[in-house]
Amino acid sequence: MGRRAGRIGIAAAAAILAWLPAEELRAANGAYAVDAADISEVGSCKVESWLSTASNTDFSAVANPSCVVNPSQPVELSMLTNRARSDGEWSNTIQPKAKTNIVPTGIGKLGFSIYAGGSFDALTGENRSAFAVIPATFRLNENMRINVNGGWLWDRSVDRHYLLYGIGFDWKFTETLQWTIEAFGQAGQSDTPSVVQPRFQTGVRYRPNEIFSVDLIYGRNITGENANWITLGTTIRFPVPGGKPARERTGHL
């Protein structure tokens, strides 16, 4: 009974977060947009941060701390903050998110998670939008995986709903280097055609140890402005109690 109540509580928390707005749906896997189904060990925390600059002078500076807790099953809670410039105008947004694994991943096995959240204007408190996404991961082996995302986004500024989609491929081709390529976007009606155009990113992650990693990423059309983007990101991981910093719960990526 207690376990069931805990799961209901997690679902309720995710539903509440889904009503908070999200100007942009990011930080699925650091600066990458397509998320994997895995989450880290309970008690582990990390801080992801990145700087992105575009050929049209748009800019974004992001910090995203997160920790995994266990009210009845593991849940990853994060709070992304984003200082951004778009078309010469600056904005400050905050994006809370909760994610939990439903079916664990494994080699030759499809795993699923669900996450929900939103964002709001940090200065005015204005609600922007809400989202809910199901990430699925299929591991080809210990060093390769395919991630597929599908979900829903409500843009409250124009009161329109979008279908979110994404597909990505991760390959750890040495002990310290990982290559990622992904395509993602949102489908629906928009007065601005670039908003619903597909978006693309590819990059390399250097992870010399369990604690630290750095990403260098090239992106195209990341915020719907048909621009080229360069992103430099870092991740710092903190240990679970009595242990070392945890990788994802399944596999080596």
Secondary structure, 3 states (H helix, E strand, C coil): CHHHHHHHHHHHHHHHHHCCCCCCCCCCECCECCCCCCCECCCCEEEEEEEEEECCCCEEEEEEEEEEECCCCCEEEEEEEEEEEECCEEEEEEEEEEEEEEECCEECEEEEEEEEEEEEECCCCCEEEEEEEEEEEEEEECCEEEEEEEEEEEECCCCEEEEEEEEEEEEECCCCEEEEEEEEEEECCCCCHHHHCCEEEEEEEECCCCCEEEEEEEEECCCCCCCEEEEEEEEEEEECCCCCECCECCCCC
